[in-house]
Amino acid sequence: MRKSFLVAFVLLLAAVPSLAGDKKKNRFIMNKNADQWVELANVADVVAEQPCGNWALAAGMEASLRRQKVELDQRFWIMRLNGGLLCMPSAGSFETIKNRIDGEYVLADGRHVRIEVRYRESLPESTDALMLPLAHGRPYLLWWKDQPYLVKGATWDELIYQTGQKLIEIKTLKMVNTLEKGAKRDVVFDREKDDTNDLSAMFDIVVSDMADIDPFTPPRNKATEPVENPAVKK
């Protein structure tokens, strides 16, 4: 039996009959913003170098990180995760992957960043969790039929109740198969046609810029600094 993306109590609310004495007063009022959508632009077209699960993950990581202005390619991550350019069904357990990735990195351009993996080993209970990375401009990885796909877009209906509560009913997820090239790369998970039981883990990789501050030096305040005028400078 297919899982519903809609929270269970919504169905309960829809099933509660209004009171006979005052139908208008007791009925539930719902507004629906149908066919909302988002698709991230400029998602790097990264193809896994080897047709393996660990490389599919690494290619997805590279694409997600490029969207966040971090240039660390799939080979870097394969070496970090597996200790060599190996072809494996997976890169290891999520806990192991997180332990090997989380940390501070100095990039080629001198930036200091922190990279953190946020994962779930099962489909999240709330559809908000599936939309949050996209709302922050991050593509993320979702396991479909035991293979990681890069999620870069979605369509949904927004349900708004008289209490102001909003619920999201996801209709489709636009994903990338990093193991494929050309037209086969773009795939769509359609809730009406596909089985949500085939969706499992969720893997979001988040970049935070770190300020390179000397704690012994007070911060500069440009508003109070003197302004030099080249016209009068000797």
N, C-alpha and C positions, 0 to 999 in steps of 0.2 A: 504493500500500500504506500502510495506516495506521501511524503511529508508535505505539509503546507508551509509556505513561507510566512503565512499570516499568523500572528499571535493567537493562541487558542481562545482567549477570552473575547476576541472580536466576534467569533462565531457564536459564543454564548450570548453576547449582547444582541446580536441580530436575531436570535431565537426567542428572546424574552418578549412575550406579548404585552401590548399596552393595556392599561386598565380600561375596563369598559366604560366607566363613569366619565372619563376625561381623556379621550384618545389623543387629542392634540397636545395636551400638557405632558403626557407621559411617554410619548413616542420618542425614539432616538433619532436625532437629526444628524445627518452626515453629509458633508460636502466632499466631492471627489475631484481632484486634479489629475486627470488621466493622461497617460502617455508622456510622462516626464522623462527626460533622458540626459545623459552626460557621456561624453567620449573625450578622453585626454588626447591632446595634440602633442606632436613631437615625441612620441614614444619610440625609442631607438629600435631599429629593425635588426635585432641580434638573433643569429641562428646558432644553435648548439653545434659545436665542432664535431661531436661524436653522438651517435643515436642512442643515448643512455639516459637513465633517470637523473643521475648526478649532474650530467652536463645540461639537461633541460632546466634543472634548478639553477645552475650557475649562470646560464644564459639569461634566464628571467631576472636574476639578481642584477646582472650587469645592466639590463634595460631599465629596471626600476631605479638603480643608482644613478645612471646617466640622467634620468629625468630630474634627479635631485642634485645634479652638477658634481657628481663624484665619478671619476674615471678610473675604475678598477675592473678589469675585464674578467671574463669567465675563467681564463686560465689561472689567474691569481686566486680565485675562489676555489677552484678544483685542487690546486696545490695546498691551499690552507685547510680544506676540508678532508682531503683524501691522501695528502702527502705525495702525490704524483699524478700524472695525466692518465688516470685509470678510467676505464669504462665500467660503471657499476649500476645496478638497478636503482639504487638510491644513494644519497650522500651520507646516510646514517640516520640515527634517531634525531628528532627535533631538538631534544635537550642537548645532544652532542653538538649539533649544528649551531645552536644558539651560543653555547659555551666557546666555540671556536671563532665565532664571528663578532660577538659583542665586544666593544672596546673602542679605544681612541686610535685614530689613524692620522698620519701626516701625509698629505697629498703632494703630488709633483709641483703644484703651484704654491706650496707653502701653507695651504689652509690646514687647520686642525679641526677634525670632525669626530664626532662620536657616532658609531653605527650600532643600532640595536635591532634585534629580531623580536617581533611580537607574533606569536603563533597560537593556533588552536589545533588540536588533533581531531576535532569533530566540527561539524557545521555549527556556527553560532546560533544561539536561541533567538536572537533578535536580528532582523534584517538590517538594522542600523549599522551593525558591525561590518556588514558586507559593503556598505556605502561609505563608511567613514574614511578609508584611505583615499578613495576617489575624490571625496570632498576636499581633501588636503592636497590633491594633485599627484597622488602616488599610485602608480599601478602596483598590484600585488599578486601573489601566487595563490591559486586555488587548485586543490587536487580533484580531478574529475576522472573517474575510472582508474584511480591509482596513478595518474600522471599529472605532474604540475603544469598548469596553464597560467599564462599571464593575463590578469583581468585589467582591461583598460577602458571599459565602458559598461553602461547599464541602461535599461529602460524600466520604469516603474509607474505605478499609480499611487498617489498620495491621498490618504483618507484622513479627513479632518472632522472631529466630533465637536459637539456643542460645548464640551468642556475645554476645548482648545487642544486636546491631545491629538497628536499626529501619528499615523502609522504608515509604513511604507510596504507596499506589496510589489515585490520585484517580479518583473515579467521576463526579462532576458538579461543575460550577462554576455558582453562582447569580450572574447578572449583570444589569445594568441598561442598557437602551438609552436613553441620555440624549436621543436625538432624538425619542422617542415619549412619549405621555401615556397615563395610564390603564392598562388591563390589558396593553397591548402593551409596556409598559416592562420588565416582569420576564421574563427569558428564562433558559433553562437549557442549558448545554453538557453533553451526555451523552456520555461516552466510548464507550459501546456503540452509539450511534446516529449521532453526528456525527464528522466527519473531523478528526483532530488536525492534518492538513496545512493546515487553514484557520486555525489559530492561529499568530500570528507574534510581534509585539513585545509587550514588557511594560514598563509605565511606572509607577513608584512614586514618590510625592512625599512627602518626609519633613520634618517640622517639629521643630526643636530650640529650646527656650527658652534665651535668653542671659542670664546674670546681669549685671545692671548694676552692676559693682563698680569703685570708684575704687582703682587700684593703690597709691595713696599713703596710703590709710586702712586700718588693720588691720580685719579682719572682726570683727563683733560676736559676742560669746559670751553669749547670754541667760542661760546657767546661772550666770555669775559676776557679772551685773549686779545692783545693789541693787533690792529690790522695794519699791515704794511702797504704803503702806497708807492708803487714803482715810479711814479712821476716825481716824487720828492726824495726818493731814496738816493743817498750819495754813493 
